Amino acid sequence: MLTLEILTQITPGAPFAMGVEYDQEDGLFMDGTKRLLLWVAVKGYENDWCIYTHFADRGQEFVMREGDKVCSPNHITKLVPCEDEVFSRYRY
């Protein structure tokens, strides 16, 4: 569970969680390709955060630099369970 205390301690600009999910309805649905997606949660510079995703074969650096931002509240909280206060700091 990501708490405000933990979020505050993370270095701005740093990735702090990542994983893989399939691009399908019961995974991290983006386009329905059924390909493996890599997602990376990154701390922002205003004590905010966001999650980026792209096809897993592109790698972490590409996902952080060029990935699509995850915007579905259900996907956000599935990937990074968090307190309400932390969720309110998600950067859409």
Secondary structure, DSSP 4 states (H G I P E B T S, - for coil): -B-HHHHHHSPTT-EEEEEEEESSTTS--SSS---EEEEEEEE-SSS-EEEEEEEGGG-HHHHHHHPEEP--HHHHHHHS-B-HHHHTTB--
